[in-house]
Protein backbone atom coordinates (compact mmCIF):
# COMPACT_ATOMS: atom_id res chain seq x y z
CA UNK A 1 0.00 0.00 0.00
CA UNK A 2 1.17 3.51 -0.62
CA UNK A 3 0.82 6.63 1.50
CA UNK A 4 -2.07 7.65 -0.80
CA UNK A 5 -4.15 4.85 0.74
CA UNK A 6 -3.68 6.11 4.28
CA UNK A 7 -6.21 8.50 5.74
CA UNK A 8 -5.35 12.20 5.84
CA UNK A 9 -4.45 12.31 9.56
CA UNK A 10 -2.18 9.31 9.25
CA UNK A 11 -0.50 10.77 6.16
CA UNK A 12 0.23 13.93 8.16
CA UNK A 13 1.75 11.86 10.98
CA UNK A 14 3.91 9.97 8.48
CA UNK A 15 5.12 13.28 6.98
CA UNK A 16 5.99 14.61 10.46
CA UNK A 17 7.83 11.38 11.28
CA UNK A 18 9.79 11.58 8.00
CA UNK A 19 10.72 15.20 8.81
CA UNK A 20 11.84 14.11 12.28
CA UNK A 21 13.98 11.37 10.73
CA UNK A 22 15.59 13.96 8.44
CA UNK A 23 16.49 15.96 11.57
CA UNK A 24 18.14 12.92 13.13
CA UNK A 25 15.33 11.83 15.47
CA UNK A 26 14.51 8.24 16.34
CA UNK A 27 10.90 7.36 15.52
CA UNK A 28 8.70 4.46 16.53
CA UNK A 29 6.39 2.96 13.90
CA UNK A 30 4.25 -0.14 13.45
CA UNK A 31 5.37 -3.05 11.28
CA UNK A 32 3.67 -6.32 10.41
CA UNK A 33 5.29 -7.99 13.43
CA UNK A 34 6.12 -5.49 16.23
CA UNK A 35 6.60 -1.76 16.63
CA UNK A 36 9.97 -0.75 15.26
CA UNK A 37 12.46 2.02 15.94
CA UNK A 38 13.73 3.79 12.89
CA UNK A 39 16.56 6.04 11.88
CA UNK A 40 18.06 6.53 8.43
CA UNK A 41 20.07 3.32 8.07
CA UNK A 42 22.95 4.98 6.20
CA UNK A 43 23.48 7.62 8.93
CA UNK A 44 26.17 6.08 11.15
CA UNK A 45 25.67 8.61 13.96
CA UNK A 46 21.90 8.04 14.07
CA UNK A 47 22.40 4.26 14.04
CA UNK A 48 24.89 4.56 16.93
CA UNK A 49 22.39 6.67 18.96
CA UNK A 50 19.71 4.06 18.32
CA UNK A 51 21.96 1.23 19.52
CA UNK A 52 22.82 3.23 22.63
CA UNK A 53 19.14 3.91 23.35
CA UNK A 54 18.30 0.22 23.03
CA UNK A 55 21.34 -0.93 24.99
CA UNK A 56 21.98 -3.20 22.03
CA UNK A 57 25.06 -5.38 21.75
CA UNK A 58 27.22 -4.56 18.73
CA UNK A 59 27.19 -8.18 17.52
CA UNK A 60 23.39 -8.13 16.95
CA UNK A 61 22.81 -6.58 13.55
CA UNK A 62 19.89 -4.22 12.93
CA UNK A 63 17.45 -5.10 10.15
CA UNK A 64 16.61 -2.51 7.52
CA UNK A 65 13.41 -1.82 5.59
CA UNK A 66 13.42 -0.45 2.07
CA UNK A 67 10.52 0.81 -0.05
CA UNK A 68 11.26 -1.49 -2.98
CA UNK A 69 13.91 -3.85 -4.34
CA UNK A 70 15.35 -0.84 -6.22
CA UNK A 71 16.35 0.81 -2.91
CA UNK A 72 18.56 -2.21 -2.15
CA UNK A 73 21.30 -0.67 -4.30
CA UNK A 74 22.06 1.59 -1.33
CA UNK A 75 22.70 -1.43 0.92
CA UNK A 76 23.58 -4.54 -1.07
CA UNK A 77 26.64 -5.13 -3.21
CA UNK A 78 24.79 -7.88 -5.04
CA UNK A 79 21.30 -9.36 -5.16
CA UNK A 80 21.55 -12.98 -6.33
CA UNK A 81 18.84 -14.37 -8.64
CA UNK A 82 17.50 -16.64 -5.87
CA UNK A 83 17.05 -13.60 -3.61
CA UNK A 84 15.20 -11.76 -6.39
CA UNK A 85 12.85 -14.73 -6.78
CA UNK A 86 12.13 -14.70 -3.04
CA UNK A 87 11.49 -10.94 -3.17
CA UNK A 88 9.00 -11.35 -6.00
CA UNK A 89 7.14 -14.03 -4.09
CA UNK A 90 7.25 -12.73 -0.49
CA UNK A 91 7.75 -8.96 -0.58
CA UNK A 92 6.17 -6.93 0.75
CA UNK A 93 6.08 -9.04 3.89
CA UNK A 94 7.99 -10.13 6.99
CA UNK A 95 10.69 -12.01 5.03
CA UNK A 96 14.12 -10.57 5.79
CA UNK A 97 16.84 -11.40 3.26
CA UNK A 98 20.48 -11.18 4.23
CA UNK A 99 22.42 -9.85 1.25
CA UNK A 100 26.10 -9.11 0.59
CA UNK A 101 26.84 -5.68 2.04
CA UNK A 102 27.84 -2.58 0.14
CA UNK A 103 31.08 -1.08 1.51
CA UNK A 104 30.77 1.78 4.00
CA UNK A 105 27.59 0.74 5.81
CA UNK A 106 27.33 1.45 9.55
CA UNK A 107 28.76 -1.58 11.39
CA UNK A 108 25.58 -2.05 13.47
CA UNK A 109 23.71 -3.06 10.29
CA UNK A 110 26.09 -5.88 9.48
CA UNK A 111 25.74 -9.46 10.56
CA UNK A 112 28.34 -12.11 9.77
CA UNK A 113 26.77 -12.77 6.35
CA UNK A 114 25.72 -9.29 5.24
CA UNK A 115 22.86 -6.84 5.74
CA UNK A 116 19.29 -7.94 6.57
CA UNK A 117 16.65 -6.21 4.43
CA UNK A 118 12.92 -6.40 3.74
CA UNK A 119 9.97 -4.49 2.30
CA UNK A 120 7.36 -4.18 5.03
CA UNK A 121 3.76 -5.09 4.27
CA UNK A 122 2.50 -2.70 6.95
CA UNK A 123 1.04 0.41 5.26
CA UNK A 124 2.49 2.83 7.81
CA UNK A 125 5.98 1.32 7.70
CA UNK A 126 5.93 1.37 3.88
CA UNK A 127 4.62 4.93 3.78
CA UNK A 128 7.29 6.06 6.24
CA UNK A 129 10.21 4.61 4.29
CA UNK A 130 8.75 6.09 1.08
CA UNK A 131 8.34 9.51 2.70
CA UNK A 132 11.85 9.38 4.18
CA UNK A 133 13.28 8.34 0.80
CA UNK A 134 16.02 6.28 2.45
CA UNK A 135 16.32 2.83 4.03
CA UNK A 136 15.27 2.80 7.70
CA UNK A 137 16.31 0.62 10.58
CA UNK A 138 13.64 -1.81 11.72
CA UNK A 139 14.70 -2.91 15.18
CA UNK A 140 12.05 -3.71 17.76
CA UNK A 141 10.85 -0.79 19.90
CA UNK A 142 12.14 -1.97 23.25
CA UNK A 143 15.36 -2.02 25.21
CA UNK A 144 17.42 -5.11 24.47
CA UNK A 145 16.12 -8.02 26.52
CA UNK A 146 12.44 -7.30 27.29
CA UNK A 147 9.72 -8.41 24.87
CA UNK A 148 9.15 -6.20 21.81
CA UNK A 149 6.33 -3.63 21.84
CA UNK A 150 3.17 -4.71 20.02
CA UNK A 151 1.19 -1.49 20.59
CA UNK A 152 1.91 2.24 20.67
CA UNK A 153 1.11 2.33 24.40
CA UNK A 154 3.84 -0.23 25.04
CA UNK A 155 6.33 1.91 23.11
CA UNK A 156 5.43 4.97 25.20
CA UNK A 157 5.77 2.96 28.43
CA UNK A 158 9.25 1.67 27.62
Secondary structure, DSSP 8 states (H G I E B T S, - for coil): --GGGS-HHHHHHHHHHHHHHHTT--EEEE-SSSEEEE-BTT-HHHHHHHHHHHT--TTS---EE-SSGGGGGGTBS---HHHHHHHHHH-SSS--EEE-B-TT--GGGEETTEEEEE---SHHHHHHHHHHTS-EE-EESS-SSS----SHHHHHH-
